[in-house]
Amino acid sequence: MTATHAGEELVDRLRVLTKGIGAYPHAKISVHSDKKQGTRMLKLLCPACGYLARTTKKWIEMGTPTCMCGKKMDAV
């Protein structure tokens, strides 16, 4: 692979340009994003048959659902 690097003439012109512009008037720009948001869905598992489902905390607080096999599902 090849790369193109700035020559001395360009570097000098850019230095003059940045001195004329002055300091950046805002906070530093970060290219790294914050931690990615995880899922809000919580896992439910039937202890009898192993059926897996997902739901939100709101619905778990209302009461965990009953599995199709008739057993109460556990939040994992």
KERO-801954 format. One record per atom (N, C-alpha, C): residue in three letters; chain; atom name; x, y, z. Coordinates in Angstrom, 1 decimal, always signed. Layout:
N
MIKOL/ALA/A/CA/X/Y/Z
...
end
This chain:
76
MIKOL/MET/A/N/+0.8/-1.2/+0.0
MIKOL/MET/A/CA/+0.0/+0.0/+0.0
MIKOL/MET/A/C/+0.9/+1.2/+0.0
MIKOL/THR/A/N/+0.4/+2.3/-0.6
MIKOL/THR/A/CA/+1.1/+3.5/-0.6
MIKOL/THR/A/C/+0.4/+4.6/+0.2
MIKOL/ALA/A/N/+1.1/+5.6/+0.7
MIKOL/ALA/A/CA/+0.5/+6.6/+1.5
MIKOL/ALA/A/C/+1.0/+8.0/+1.0
MIKOL/THR/A/N/+0.2/+9.0/+1.1
MIKOL/THR/A/CA/+0.6/+10.3/+0.7
MIKOL/THR/A/C/+0.8/+11.1/+2.0
MIKOL/HIS/A/N/+1.9/+11.7/+2.1
MIKOL/HIS/A/CA/+2.3/+12.5/+3.3
MIKOL/HIS/A/C/+2.4/+14.0/+2.9
MIKOL/ALA/A/N/+2.0/+14.8/+3.9
MIKOL/ALA/A/CA/+2.1/+16.3/+3.6
MIKOL/ALA/A/C/+3.6/+16.7/+3.5
MIKOL/GLY/A/N/+3.9/+17.5/+2.5
MIKOL/GLY/A/CA/+5.2/+18.0/+2.3
MIKOL/GLY/A/C/+5.5/+19.2/+3.2
MIKOL/GLU/A/N/+6.7/+19.6/+3.3
MIKOL/GLU/A/CA/+7.1/+20.7/+4.1
MIKOL/GLU/A/C/+6.3/+22.0/+3.7
MIKOL/GLU/A/N/+6.1/+22.2/+2.5
MIKOL/GLU/A/CA/+5.4/+23.4/+2.0
MIKOL/GLU/A/C/+4.0/+23.4/+2.5
MIKOL/LEU/A/N/+3.3/+22.3/+2.4
MIKOL/LEU/A/CA/+1.9/+22.2/+2.9
MIKOL/LEU/A/C/+1.9/+22.3/+4.4
MIKOL/VAL/A/N/+2.8/+21.7/+5.1
MIKOL/VAL/A/CA/+2.8/+21.8/+6.6
MIKOL/VAL/A/C/+3.0/+23.2/+7.0
MIKOL/ASP/A/N/+3.9/+24.0/+6.4
MIKOL/ASP/A/CA/+4.1/+25.4/+6.7
MIKOL/ASP/A/C/+2.8/+26.2/+6.4
MIKOL/ARG/A/N/+2.2/+26.0/+5.3
MIKOL/ARG/A/CA/+0.9/+26.7/+5.0
MIKOL/ARG/A/C/-0.2/+26.4/+6.0
MIKOL/LEU/A/N/-0.3/+25.1/+6.4
MIKOL/LEU/A/CA/-1.3/+24.8/+7.4
MIKOL/LEU/A/C/-1.0/+25.4/+8.8
MIKOL/ARG/A/N/+0.2/+25.5/+9.1
MIKOL/ARG/A/CA/+0.6/+26.1/+10.4
MIKOL/ARG/A/C/+0.2/+27.6/+10.4
MIKOL/VAL/A/N/+0.5/+28.3/+9.3
MIKOL/VAL/A/CA/+0.1/+29.7/+9.2
MIKOL/VAL/A/C/-1.5/+29.8/+9.2
MIKOL/LEU/A/N/-2.1/+28.9/+8.5
MIKOL/LEU/A/CA/-3.6/+28.9/+8.5
MIKOL/LEU/A/C/-4.2/+28.7/+9.9
MIKOL/THR/A/N/-3.7/+27.8/+10.7
MIKOL/THR/A/CA/-4.2/+27.5/+12.0
MIKOL/THR/A/C/-3.9/+28.6/+13.0
MIKOL/LYS/A/N/-2.8/+29.3/+12.8
MIKOL/LYS/A/CA/-2.5/+30.5/+13.7
MIKOL/LYS/A/C/-3.5/+31.6/+13.4
MIKOL/GLY/A/N/-3.9/+31.8/+12.1
MIKOL/GLY/A/CA/-4.8/+32.8/+11.7
MIKOL/GLY/A/C/-6.2/+32.5/+12.2
MIKOL/ILE/A/N/-6.6/+31.2/+12.2
MIKOL/ILE/A/CA/-7.9/+30.8/+12.7
MIKOL/ILE/A/C/-8.1/+30.9/+14.2
MIKOL/GLY/A/N/-7.0/+30.5/+14.9
MIKOL/GLY/A/CA/-7.1/+30.6/+16.4
MIKOL/GLY/A/C/-7.5/+29.3/+17.0
MIKOL/ALA/A/N/-7.8/+29.3/+18.3
MIKOL/ALA/A/CA/-8.1/+28.1/+19.0
MIKOL/ALA/A/C/-9.6/+27.6/+18.6
MIKOL/TYR/A/N/-9.8/+26.4/+18.7
MIKOL/TYR/A/CA/-11.1/+25.8/+18.4
MIKOL/TYR/A/C/-12.1/+26.3/+19.5
MIKOL/PRO/A/N/-13.2/+26.9/+19.2
MIKOL/PRO/A/CA/-14.0/+27.6/+20.2
MIKOL/PRO/A/C/-15.0/+26.6/+21.0
MIKOL/HIS/A/N/-14.8/+25.3/+20.9
MIKOL/HIS/A/CA/-15.7/+24.4/+21.5
MIKOL/HIS/A/C/-14.9/+23.3/+22.2
MIKOL/ALA/A/N/-15.5/+22.4/+22.9
MIKOL/ALA/A/CA/-14.9/+21.3/+23.5
MIKOL/ALA/A/C/-14.2/+20.4/+22.5
MIKOL/LYS/A/N/-13.3/+19.6/+22.9
MIKOL/LYS/A/CA/-12.6/+18.7/+22.0
MIKOL/LYS/A/C/-13.6/+17.7/+21.5
MIKOL/ILE/A/N/-13.5/+17.4/+20.2
MIKOL/ILE/A/CA/-14.4/+16.4/+19.6
MIKOL/ILE/A/C/-13.8/+15.0/+19.8
MIKOL/SER/A/N/-14.6/+14.2/+20.3
MIKOL/SER/A/CA/-14.2/+12.8/+20.6
MIKOL/SER/A/C/-14.7/+11.9/+19.5
MIKOL/VAL/A/N/-13.8/+11.0/+19.0
MIKOL/VAL/A/CA/-14.2/+10.1/+18.0
MIKOL/VAL/A/C/-14.7/+8.8/+18.6
MIKOL/HIS/A/N/-14.5/+8.7/+19.9
MIKOL/HIS/A/CA/-15.0/+7.5/+20.6
MIKOL/HIS/A/C/-16.3/+7.7/+21.2
MIKOL/SER/A/N/-17.3/+6.9/+20.9
MIKOL/SER/A/CA/-18.6/+7.1/+21.5
MIKOL/SER/A/C/-18.7/+6.5/+22.9
MIKOL/ASP/A/N/-19.7/+7.0/+23.6
MIKOL/ASP/A/CA/-19.9/+6.4/+25.0
MIKOL/ASP/A/C/-20.2/+5.0/+24.9
MIKOL/LYS/A/N/-20.3/+4.4/+26.0
MIKOL/LYS/A/CA/-20.7/+3.0/+26.1
MIKOL/LYS/A/C/-22.0/+2.7/+25.4
MIKOL/LYS/A/N/-22.0/+1.7/+24.6
MIKOL/LYS/A/CA/-23.2/+1.4/+23.8
MIKOL/LYS/A/C/-24.3/+0.9/+24.8
MIKOL/GLN/A/N/-25.5/+1.3/+24.6
MIKOL/GLN/A/CA/-26.7/+0.9/+25.4
MIKOL/GLN/A/C/-27.0/-0.5/+25.2
MIKOL/GLY/A/N/-27.1/-1.3/+26.3
MIKOL/GLY/A/CA/-27.5/-2.7/+26.2
MIKOL/GLY/A/C/-29.0/-2.8/+26.0
MIKOL/THR/A/N/-29.5/-4.0/+25.9
MIKOL/THR/A/CA/-30.9/-4.2/+25.8
MIKOL/THR/A/C/-31.6/-4.0/+27.1
MIKOL/ARG/A/N/-32.8/-3.5/+27.0
MIKOL/ARG/A/CA/-33.6/-3.3/+28.2
MIKOL/ARG/A/C/-34.5/-4.6/+28.4
MIKOL/MET/A/N/-34.4/-5.5/+27.5
MIKOL/MET/A/CA/-35.2/-6.7/+27.6
MIKOL/MET/A/C/-34.5/-7.7/+28.6
MIKOL/LEU/A/N/-35.2/-8.2/+29.6
MIKOL/LEU/A/CA/-34.7/-9.1/+30.6
MIKOL/LEU/A/C/-35.2/-10.5/+30.2
MIKOL/LYS/A/N/-34.3/-11.5/+30.5
MIKOL/LYS/A/CA/-34.5/-12.9/+30.1
MIKOL/LYS/A/C/-35.4/-13.6/+31.1
MIKOL/LEU/A/N/-36.4/-14.3/+30.6
MIKOL/LEU/A/CA/-37.2/-15.2/+31.5
MIKOL/LEU/A/C/-37.0/-16.6/+31.0
MIKOL/LEU/A/N/-36.9/-17.5/+32.0
MIKOL/LEU/A/CA/-36.6/-18.9/+31.6
MIKOL/LEU/A/C/-37.6/-19.8/+32.4
MIKOL/CYS/A/N/-38.1/-20.8/+31.8
MIKOL/CYS/A/CA/-39.0/-21.8/+32.5
MIKOL/CYS/A/C/-38.1/-22.8/+33.1
MIKOL/PRO/A/N/-38.2/-23.1/+34.4
MIKOL/PRO/A/CA/-37.4/-24.1/+35.0
MIKOL/PRO/A/C/-37.7/-25.5/+34.6
MIKOL/ALA/A/N/-39.0/-25.7/+34.1
MIKOL/ALA/A/CA/-39.4/-27.0/+33.8
MIKOL/ALA/A/C/-39.0/-27.5/+32.4
MIKOL/CYS/A/N/-39.3/-26.6/+31.4
MIKOL/CYS/A/CA/-39.1/-27.0/+30.0
MIKOL/CYS/A/C/-38.0/-26.3/+29.3
MIKOL/GLY/A/N/-37.5/-25.2/+30.0
MIKOL/GLY/A/CA/-36.4/-24.5/+29.4
MIKOL/GLY/A/C/-36.8/-23.4/+28.4
MIKOL/TYR/A/N/-38.1/-23.2/+28.2
MIKOL/TYR/A/CA/-38.6/-22.1/+27.3
MIKOL/TYR/A/C/-38.0/-20.8/+27.7
MIKOL/LEU/A/N/-37.5/-20.0/+26.7
MIKOL/LEU/A/CA/-36.9/-18.8/+26.9
MIKOL/LEU/A/C/-37.7/-17.6/+26.3
MIKOL/ALA/A/N/-37.9/-16.6/+27.1
MIKOL/ALA/A/CA/-38.6/-15.4/+26.6
MIKOL/ALA/A/C/-38.0/-14.2/+27.1
MIKOL/ARG/A/N/-38.3/-13.0/+26.5
MIKOL/ARG/A/CA/-37.7/-11.7/+27.0
MIKOL/ARG/A/C/-38.8/-10.7/+27.2
MIKOL/THR/A/N/-38.7/-9.9/+28.2
MIKOL/THR/A/CA/-39.7/-8.9/+28.5
MIKOL/THR/A/C/-39.0/-7.7/+29.3
MIKOL/THR/A/N/-39.7/-6.7/+29.5
MIKOL/THR/A/CA/-39.1/-5.5/+30.2
MIKOL/THR/A/C/-39.4/-5.6/+31.7
MIKOL/LYS/A/N/-38.6/-4.8/+32.4
MIKOL/LYS/A/CA/-38.7/-4.8/+33.9
MIKOL/LYS/A/C/-40.1/-4.5/+34.3
MIKOL/LYS/A/N/-40.8/-3.6/+33.6
MIKOL/LYS/A/CA/-42.1/-3.1/+33.9
MIKOL/LYS/A/C/-43.1/-4.3/+34.0
MIKOL/TRP/A/N/-43.0/-5.3/+33.0
MIKOL/TRP/A/CA/-43.9/-6.4/+33.0
MIKOL/TRP/A/C/-43.5/-7.4/+34.0
MIKOL/ILE/A/N/-42.3/-7.6/+34.4
MIKOL/ILE/A/CA/-41.8/-8.5/+35.4
MIKOL/ILE/A/C/-42.4/-8.0/+36.8
MIKOL/GLU/A/N/-42.3/-6.7/+37.0
MIKOL/GLU/A/CA/-42.9/-6.1/+38.2
MIKOL/GLU/A/C/-44.4/-6.4/+38.4
MIKOL/MET/A/N/-45.1/-6.5/+37.3
MIKOL/MET/A/CA/-46.5/-6.8/+37.3
MIKOL/MET/A/C/-46.7/-8.3/+37.7
MIKOL/GLY/A/N/-45.7/-9.1/+37.5
MIKOL/GLY/A/CA/-45.8/-10.5/+37.8
MIKOL/GLY/A/C/-45.2/-11.3/+36.6
MIKOL/THR/A/N/-44.3/-12.3/+36.9
MIKOL/THR/A/CA/-43.7/-13.1/+35.9
MIKOL/THR/A/C/-44.8/-13.9/+35.2
MIKOL/PRO/A/N/-44.7/-14.1/+33.9
MIKOL/PRO/A/CA/-45.7/-14.9/+33.2
MIKOL/PRO/A/C/-45.6/-16.4/+33.5
MIKOL/THR/A/N/-46.6/-17.1/+33.1
MIKOL/THR/A/CA/-46.7/-18.5/+33.2
MIKOL/THR/A/C/-46.3/-19.1/+31.9
MIKOL/CYS/A/N/-45.5/-20.1/+31.9
MIKOL/CYS/A/CA/-45.0/-20.8/+30.7
MIKOL/CYS/A/C/-46.2/-21.6/+30.1
MIKOL/MET/A/N/-46.0/-21.9/+28.8
MIKOL/MET/A/CA/-47.0/-22.7/+28.1
MIKOL/MET/A/C/-47.2/-24.1/+28.8
MIKOL/CYS/A/N/-46.1/-24.6/+29.5
MIKOL/CYS/A/CA/-46.2/-25.9/+30.2
MIKOL/CYS/A/C/-46.9/-25.7/+31.5
MIKOL/GLY/A/N/-47.2/-24.5/+32.0
MIKOL/GLY/A/CA/-48.0/-24.3/+33.2
MIKOL/GLY/A/C/-47.1/-23.8/+34.4
MIKOL/LYS/A/N/-45.8/-23.8/+34.2
MIKOL/LYS/A/CA/-45.0/-23.4/+35.4
MIKOL/LYS/A/C/-44.7/-21.9/+35.3
MIKOL/LYS/A/N/-44.4/-21.3/+36.4
MIKOL/LYS/A/CA/-44.1/-19.9/+36.5
MIKOL/LYS/A/C/-42.7/-19.7/+36.0
MIKOL/MET/A/N/-42.5/-18.7/+35.1
MIKOL/MET/A/CA/-41.1/-18.4/+34.6
MIKOL/MET/A/C/-40.3/-17.6/+35.6
MIKOL/ASP/A/N/-39.0/-17.9/+35.5
MIKOL/ASP/A/CA/-38.0/-17.2/+36.4
MIKOL/ASP/A/C/-37.3/-16.1/+35.6
MIKOL/ALA/A/N/-37.1/-14.9/+36.2
MIKOL/ALA/A/CA/-36.2/-13.9/+35.6
MIKOL/ALA/A/C/-34.8/-14.3/+35.9
MIKOL/VAL/A/N/-34.0/-14.4/+34.8
MIKOL/VAL/A/CA/-32.6/-14.8/+34.9
MIKOL/VAL/A/C/-31.7/-13.6/+34.9
end
